[in-house]
Amino acid sequence: MSDIILALDQGTTSSRAILYNNKAKPLFTAQKEFTQIFPQPGWVEHDAIEIWQSQQAVMDDVIGNIAGPSEVKAIGITNQRETTVVWEKETGKPIYNAIVWQDRRTSAYCQQLIGEGHEAMITDKTGLLIDAYFSATKLKWILDNIEGARQRAEAGELAFGTIDSWLVWNLSQGALHITDVTNASRTMLYNIHDLQWDKDLLNLFDIPGSLLPEVHSSSEYYGDATLTDGTSIPIAGIAGDQQAALFGQMCIENEMAKCTYGTGCFLVMNTGNTPVTSKHKLLTTIAWQIGKQVTYALEGSVFMGGAIIQWLRDGLELFEHASESEHHATTVGDNGGVVFVPALTGLGAPYWNSSARGSVFGITRGTTKGHFARAALESIAFQVNDLLSTMSKDTGKPVKELRVDGGAAANNLLMQFQADISDLPVSRPTNLETTALGAAFLAGLAVGHWDMDSLKAQWQEDRKFTSTINKEDRNALNKAWKKAIERTLNWLD
């Protein structure tokens, strides 16, 4: 039997596939970007067929580097969460574009739900706040706005899924309509205490139960993927991207925390076997389920992380490659008094303000491209620091160390500023692709490829960043950030 595990990492802007050997070292990697669709301000969509085709292409690409599919012991899947797809069960054809987690079209409806007094019930059952971020209101929008959708759903003709479900459906050629607890816990339809789809929530959102996938643990044999040549590979691990990264970072003990710096930024802390209810607008979510054991987590989400650098690249055309942002930022000694609040799609935790919009303060005639780049990078760290402070309030303990991953974690200036502004050690592993690695770990566990002890030994530190500034400078920077935030909130009001 081969020692190779295949991880499929379906993200917000690209699909990747990585083959890992038995020492969890990446052998071959392939990545393919796909189209971002913006039909209206605040709306974000993907072509679900293009997502599947891009994922299939990179999977075939990496498998082409080995003797064949029989060399792969199992597939682990990780995915952008909350993004919502509805498709025909008979044909597998989506009835509308995938509505992406960033999409804000249902913000007004969410405010209506809050006004009607549903917030406490929803938070108690799901651990989530009422927000357009999650899948439930996106699914309801599709049922209410696409001709014939609700009638077809009630007739049992349609299937709903987050991206993991969509990939598994296609990998299994329609044999499997499933999800795992981590993705289910992000829909605002799943009771994280009872571990089942919640009838009260389905009634509230008027969603037929026949649409929903069957919920499984994060590490088990679900069934087989059938490849284009007719061969099959076991599918054995599923986790939403941030939970997969937490597992890939081996934050498997209570109070261990990681932050993934991707399109958004996601701070997640393992809280053990008991869900911790946030008093400061963080989310309580399921970290993973292995066997019968469910592990919970606290999470805070930043909507615009690396995406703000993409915007500077594509929207303002300040540079050609995102990696150039660090170079431009280092051309200036500081931000020159410029503070950038990147609320291009509103603000996530701990503000949860969908009326905020992006703002830049402190511009003078001396402001340069370097100041813009530096302020944009610093804005990412400021937002993460807001989450760290809030998480400490909820747990009653300061975060002792932050493990970091994702593409932007390779940016030394950003990581150093994170350590400076948060005054804690920032630990970067040798393998920054911990999201895909976590999916591989979960799949490998399920098929006996690894055990927990062997997985712990795989995590290795590349560099640790510690604070280099004094308390007065730190306080001044945070004060300017808070001032900018206050002037950005509720812009649309």
N, C-alpha and C positions, 0 to 999 in steps of 0.2 A: 504493500500500500504506500502511496506517495506521501511525502511530508509537506505538500504544498496546500496552503489555504488561500482562497480567492476572496478579497474584499471588494464589494461594490459600494462606492461612496457617491451617492447622488446628491449634489449640492445645489445651491440657488443659482449659480451661474455656469456650472460645468458638471459633467459626469466623469468619474474616475474609476479605474479598476487597478488594483494592486495585488500582485502575487507575493506571498510571504513564505519563507522557508520555516523549518522547525525551530529556528532560533529567533523567529519573528523579525527577520531582516527582509526588507523589500527586495525582490528579485527583478521584477519588471513592473513598470507603471505606464499607464496611458490615460490621457485626459482630453476631453472634447468640450468646448464651450457650446452653448445653445442660445437661442434668441430670447431676449428680454422684451416683453410686450407691455406697452403703457397706453392703454386705450383712452384714458382720461387722467387728469391730475389725481394722484392718490391711488390709482388702480394699477395693479401689477399682475401680469398673467404669463403663463408659459404654455406652449403647445405640448400637451402630454405625449403625443405621438413622437415628437422630436426628442423629448426627454428619453423615452424608451429606446429610440433608435440610437441616440448618442451613447446611452449606457450599454446597449448591445454591441455597438461598434468598438468601444474600448475594452469590453470583456473579450470579444473575439481577438482583438489586437494582442492583449497580453497572453492569452492562451496560445496564440500563434508562435510565441517564443519558446514553448516547451513541446514535449513530444505529442501532447494532445490532452483533451479534457479528462481522460482517465488518470492523469497525473494529479488532478485536483481532488483533495479529500473532502472539502466542503466549501460552501459559499456563505459568507456573512454579509449582511446588507445594512447600511446606514444611510440616512436620508435627511434632506431638509424637512423639517416638521411643519405641521399645521396646513401646509399647502394641500388643496382640496381638489380631487378629481371625481367626476361622476361619469360612468361609462355604461354602455349597453352590455348586459350579460351575454346576449346571444352573439354579438359581433365583436365585442371588445372595443368598440369605437366610442371615444369620449363624446358627450353631448355638448360640451362647452370647453373652452380652454381651462387649464388648471388655474385656480385662483391662489396666488402666492401668499405666503405668511405675511409679507410686507403690506399687502393690499389693505386699504382703509375704506373701501366703499360701504361697509356696514357700520361705520362709526356712529351714524345717527341712530340706527336701530339699537346699538349697544347702549347709547345714552337713554333711549326709551325704556329699555329693560331695567336700567338702574333707577330711572324715575318711577317705575312701577314696583320697585322694592324687591327685585329678584336677586340682588347682589349677594346677600348673606347665604341664601339657599345654594346658589351656584358655587360659591367659595367653599362652603362646608362640604359639599359633595365632591368637587373636582380639585380643590386646592388652587383654582385659578381665579383671576379677576375677570369681570365682564369686559371683553375687548375684542375689537375686530381682528386681532392677531390670530385668534383660535379658529378651529375648523367649523364649529357649529353654525355660526352666522353666515359663513361663506357657503356652506351646504344649503342652508335655508334660502339664500339669495338665488342660487341656481334653480332650486325647486320652484321658487316664486316667479322667476323672470325668464326662464327658458321655456318656450312654448311646448306644452304637453308633458313637461318633466314631472310635475307632481302626480299627474294621473298615471304615468308610466311607473313611477316609483311605487305608488300604492298598489299597482298591479304586479309588483315584484320583478319588473323587467330591467331595473337599473341597479348598479352597484356603486357604492361610495368607498373611497379609500384615500388615505394619505399616500405619499409617494412610495413608501415601502410596500403597501398593498398593491399599488399599480405595477410595480416592478415584479412582485411575486406572481401576480396574475399572468403577466406576460411571460415570465420565465417558465411557469408551469403550464403554459398554453391554456389558461382558463380553468385549470383543475383546482387551484387554491385561491380562495378569497379570505385572506387572513391579515392580521396585524399583530403587534406585540403590545405589552402593557405600557411601554414608554410612549409609543405613538398614540395609543388610545387615550392616555392621560392628558394629551394635548388637544383633544378635540372639543372640550367643554361639554361632552356627552357621557363621560365615563366616570363612574364612582370609584375613586382611588382607595376607598376603605372596603367596600363590598367586592371590588374587582369585577365589575360587570357594567354593561351599558345601563344607564339609569332611566327608568320609565318616566319619572317626573320631568327629566330634562328633554327626553324625546317628545313628550307631550307639549312642553313649553315651546319648543322650536318647530313642532308639527313635522317631525321626521319619522317616516315609516321604518320600523325595525328591520324590515327585509333588505334595506339598503346596506346594512352594516356588516363589516367583516367579523370573522370569528377571532377572538382575542387569545393569544398564546403567551407563554413566557418568552424571555429574551434569548434563551439558549436551549434549543431543543431541535430535534429533527422534525421539520414541518412537512417535507415532501421533496420531490426532485425538480430541478430545473432541466428542461429538455432543450438541448442546443440545436443549432441549425443542421448539424450532421446527424442528429438523432440520438446522440449519446446523452447521458444524464449525470448530474452532479447533485448531491444532497444539499438542500438549503437548511442551514442549522443555526443561524444567528440573525437576529433583527434588533436594532435599537435606533431610536432617533439620534440625530447627529451629536447633540450635546451630551446625552447620556452615554453614547458610545465613546466620546472623548473622555468623559469622567472615568470610564472603565479602562480605556486605553492608557490613561495617565496613572492607572493603578491607585486611584483615590478610593480604595475599598474599605477604609476605616472611617469611623465617625469623625466629623469635623475636618476632613481633608477636602481641599477646594482646588478647582482649576478654572482657568478662563480661556476660552477659545476666541482667537482674534481672526474672524473670517469676514464675510459680508456684513454680519452683525457681530456683536461681542456677547458672549454668554458665560456668566459666572455661575458655577454650580458647586454646591457643597453637599457632601454626603452627610445625611443626618441619621443613618442607621435604620433600624427596623420600625421606627415610629415616625409618622409624619409630624413635622413641626409647622404649626400655623403661624404665618407671618403677620405681624401687626404693622408692618411698614411697606405693604404693597409689593412684597416679593411673592413668588409662586411656590406652592408646595406641589411637588411632582414625584412620579415614580422614577427612580434612578435605573433600576433593572429588576427583573425577577429571574433567579436561577433556581431550578427545581421548585420547591414550595416557598422558598424564602424571597420575600419582597423587600427591597432596599429603597428608601425614600431620599429625597433631596430638596434643598431650597435652591431656587434659581432666580436670577435677575437677568433681564435681556436688554441689550442696547441695539436699537434698530439699525443704526448707521455706524458701522465700524470701518472695516476695509472698504466698504461701499463709498465712503466719503472720498477716499483716495481715487477710486474708479471715477467718481464724478468730476474731480479735479482734472483727471486725465481725459475723460471723454466729453464731459459737459463744457468745461472751461478750456480744455486743451492746453493746460499749463505744462504738461510734459507728455512724452510719448509712451513711457512704460511706468507702471505703478511703482516699480522698484526704484525709480529715480526720485521718489518723494523724499527718501532719507538723504540723498545727496543734496537736494535743494535746501532741505531743512538745516543741514549742517553748514550752509554758507552764511548763516547768521548765528550770533551767539545766544540769542533768546528770541522770544516771539514778538519783540518790539512793541509790546502792549496790545497786540492783536489777540482777541479771544473769539474762537469760532464755535458756535453751537450748531451742530450738524443735524438739526431736527427736520430733515427734508421730508420725512414721512411721519412727523410727530415725534414725541419722546416716549420711550419705554420706561421701565422701572428706574427709580422709584416714583417717577412723576405720573406716568400713564396719562399723558396729555396729548390727545390727537389733534388739538387745535394749535399746537406749537409749530413753528416753521423755522427753517434754517436762517441763522443770523450771524453776521460778522461785526464785531465791535472793535473800536480802537484804531481804525484805519487812518493813516496820515499820508502826507506826500512822500514820506520816507519808507512807506510799506513796500516790500518787494515780494517777488514770487517765493523767495525763501521763507519770508514771514508767514505767507499763506500756507505753505507746505508744513511748516513747523506747527502753526496753530491748529491745522487739521489733524496732524498726528497727536498733538497734545490733547485735542478734544476727545480722542478715543480713550486715552488714559484717564482723563477727568471723569468720563462717564462710567468707566469701570470702577474708579475710586468711589463714586457715589454708591455703587452697588456693594462694594466692600464695607463701607461705613454702615449701610443699612443692614447688611447681613450680620454684622457684629451686634447691632441693636437687637435683632431678633433672637440671636443665640445667647446673648449676654457675655460673649467672649470675642476678643479680637481674632481675626484670621491671622494665623502664625506664619503661614507661607502660602504663596500662590504659585501653582504649577501652570505653565502657559503653553499654548500650542496654537496651531493655525498659521496661515501664510504670513500674517503681519507680525507674528512672534519672532520672525527672523530679523526684524528691524531693531537694531541695537539701540538706536536713539529712543524709540518708543518704549522698549522694555526698561531702559534706564530711567526714563521719565516716569514710568509706572511705579518703579521702586521709589523714586524720589517723592512723588506726590502722595503715595500711599504709605510710605515709611514702613515697608515690609520686604522681606526677601522675595524675589521673583526668580523662580527656578525653571529654566528652559531645558527640555530633554534633548537627547541626540536625535530622536525621531519626532519631528513636528507634526507628522500626519497621524496624530493619535486618534482621530475620528475613525479612519479606516482601520487602524490597528485595533481599536476596541471592537469593531465588528468582527475582525478576524479572530480575536481572542474569544469572543462569545461563541462563534461557530466552532472553533477548535476545542473549546471545553465540551461542547455537546457531543462531539464525535470521539472524545477521548484522546485528542491530539496533545492537549496540555492539561495540567491541573493548576489550581490556584497558586501553589508554591512555585511552580516553574514560571508562571506569569509574572509574579512579583520580581523575579530576578531579571526580567527583560527590560524593566524601566531603568534608564541611565541618564544622569544629568550631563548636559553639555556646558552650561554656564549659569552661574547665580549672580543676579544683579542686586545690589544693596544701595540704600539711599546715600546720596553724596551732597545733599543740601541741608541747611539748618532749619529749625522749626519756624523762624520768622519768615524766611523766604517761602516755605511751604504754605504757611497760613496766608500770605499775601496772594499767592497763586490761586489758592482755593477760594479766597474772598472774591477775586476778580471773576472766577468761573461762576460762583453763585449769583453774583450781580448780573452777569450776562444771561443766565438761566431765567432769572426773575423777569427780565425784560423780553424774553422770548415766549414765555408761556401765554397761551390763549390768544395768539396773534390773529387767528381767524375770527375771534369774537369781536 
